Amino acid sequence: MKRIITIAIIGGIAGIVAGYFIFGSIAGQRVSLEALLSFGSGSGFGNALRRAANDVVGISAIRRNILLTGAAGAGAAVVASILGPRRRR
């Protein structure tokens, strides 16, 4: 069980990195990791403007696609580890 969890974490990280390189650009420019990781906290006019700008640019869609790619990577790694060749001890 510990092995499967480790493989899932490694596959998820690899999927997130791959998702960033696939989906992490807008108009040919890479989106900064700070923009992807900042979810905006609190309330107020400044936060509302930031959320509106992110919605226009599509940061939430990019973030969702990257996370889905990470989940697919984790799932694929687990399936491959379960169905892959077994080591004889």
C-alpha positions, 0 to 999 in steps of 0.5 A, spaced: 500 500 500 505 504 501 508 503 494 502 505 491 501 511 495 508 513 493 507 511 486 501 515 485 504 521 488 510 521 484 505 520 478 501 526 480 507 531 481 509 528 474 502 530 471 502 537 474 509 538 471 506 536 464 500 539 465 503 546 466 507 545 460 501 543 456 496 548 459 500 553 462 501 559 457 497 564 455 498 568 448 505 564 448 507 567 455 508 562 461 503 564 466 507 565 473 507 560 478 505 565 483 499 567 479 497 559 479 498 558 486 494 565 489 487 563 490 486 570 493 484 571 500 479 576 504 474 580 501 474 587 498 475 591 492 482 589 490 480 582 491 474 582 486 478 586 481 484 580 481 478 575 481 475 578 475 482 579 471 483 572 473 476 570 470 478 574 463 484 571 462 482 564 464 487 562 470 481 558 473 481 554 467 488 553 466 489 551 474 483 546 473 486 543 467 493 542 470 490 539 476 486 534 472 492 532 468 496 531 475 490 527 477 490 523 470 498 522 471 497 519 478 491 514 476 495 512 470 501 511 475 497 507 480 494 503 474 501 501 471 504 499 477 498 494 479 498 491 472 505 492 470 510 486 470 511 483 477 518 483 480 520 476 483 523 475 490 
